Amino acid sequence: MTSARTLGDDAANEPTGYKAPWNAPFFTAVNTSYSNFCMMMTNLVNVVEDDKVILLDSLPSFQLLKQEMFYSLDYTSSLARDALSEDQAEFKSTLKTQTKPAGLQVMDKLISDMNRQTSEKDVWGYVGDFKLLNSSRRCVIALTFESMINAFNDLQTKISKTKKLA
């Protein structure tokens, strides 16, 4: 992300000539959103640690969750790329490809699966030096996934509004 920020700074200082000036505030907003996403992913890894099989892979809804997350990441990245490249036609084309509603559609099923998993057995796990019930870790996991999808939706909205103003 630091490299991207540096490239954005360089782009802001390029002569414009025949092209539109680089939208540095918009680029910074996109870069900050992706930095926050990376931080959320790091936090998720810290909570899950070596217990991915127990905490996530064993959930029937986890495959659906991954599909939703990857779709949202891919769509958001395409939208950001097209908006930053100033290719209006490509941006409009990408904007039309959004077929899924905002929010994490699998969340109810994920929580139901987690609750069922908790009732079967709840064991202690460690997050760093802290000993936590796996049910507590599952709560953090669910909230983290929801925060990530909301961050994608917020960035999509910000991109759409910025491009409509341009």
N, C-alpha and C positions, 0 to 999 in steps of 0.2 A: 504494500500500500504506500510505503514511503517512496518507492521508485515511481509509482503512478503519480504521486503528488509532485515529485520533481519534474516529471514529464509535463504535467499540467502547468507548472510554473514556467517551463521553457516555452510551451505553446502560447501562453499569455504574452510572452515577450517577442514572439515572431512578428515580422511585418505582415500586415494584412493584404495589401495590394488588391487583388481581385476577389479575395475570399472574405467572408464575414469574420470579425474579430472573435477570438476565443472567449467563450463565456466562462471565465474563471470561477465566479461564485457558484454557477451551476455545476461545474466539474468538481469543485470542492464539496458540494452537497452530496453528489453521487459517491465520491471517494470516501467521505465520512460515513455514509450509509454502509458501504462495503467493509470499512474498517470495523464498524459496530457489529456487523454480521460475523466477521472473523472472530471478534471478541466473544460473541455469544457461542460460536462453535467451540472455541477454546474452553469456555466455562462448561459447556455440555460434556466435552471430553473429560474434564476434571471430575465432574459428578459421576459419570458412567464408569470411568477408569477401566478395570479389567472385567467388569461384570456386564458387558454388552449382551452376552448370550442370555443371562438371567433377566436383565432389566428391559431389553428391547427385542432381541431376536425371537424370543419366545412368545411375543405378542402377535396374535393373528393380524392385527391392524398395522403392524410396523411396515410391511411392504407397501401398503396403501399410503402410509405417511411419507415414506421415502419418495414415492412417485409424485405426491403433491408437492413436496419440498423441492425436488429436482425440476418439476415443471415450473414452479414459481421462480426459482433461481434462474432457469434458462430464459423464461419470458422476460423477467426483469432485466437480465443482462443484455438481451437482444434489444430491448426498448432503450436502455441506457446507451448502448453502442450506437444505435441508429440516431438517437437524439444528439449525441456528442459529435457524430460525423457530419451533422447538418444535412443529411440526405432525407429531405422531406418525404419523398415518395416511399422510400424504404421504411421510414418511421411510421407513416400512415398504414403501410402494409402490415408491419409488425403489430401495430395497435389493433388492427382488425382480427388478428389471430387469437386474441384473448378469448377463450371459450369457457373458462372456469370462473365461478363466482369468487369474490374476495373472501378471505378467511380460510381457516383450516377445516375443511369439510369432514375430515375423518376424526376430529377431536372427540366427539361423543363416543365413538367406537373405541378410540384409544383409551379414554378414561375408563370405560366399561371393562376393557381387557385388563387394564392396570388394577382395577378394583377386584376383579376375579382373581388375578394373580396374587394380590395381597391377601385375599381370604384363604388361599391355598396354603401359603406359608409366608411369613414375613421374617426375614433374617436381617441381621446387622451387617452393614458394610462400612467401609472406611472411605472418607473423602479427605485425602491428605491425612492429617493427624486426628480428624474428627470421626467419631463413630456415630453413624446415623442409621436409622431403620431404612430398609429399602423402600418402604412406602413413602418416606419423606423424600428420598432421592427421586422416586417416580413423579412426585408433585413438581419438583424442580425441573425435571425433564419435560413434562407436559407444558409447564409455563414457558420454558425456554423455546420449545418448538412453536408455541403460539406467538411468542414475542418475535421470533424470526419471521414467521409468515406475515405478521402485522408490519414488521419493518419493510418487507418486500412490497406489501400493498401501499404503504405510505410513500415509498420511493416511486412506485409506479404512478401514484397520484401526483406527486411532485413533478415528475418528468412530464406527464401529460399536461399539467397546468403550465409549466414553463414553456413547453413547445407551442401551446395554444396562444401564449402571450407574444411569442416571437414572430 
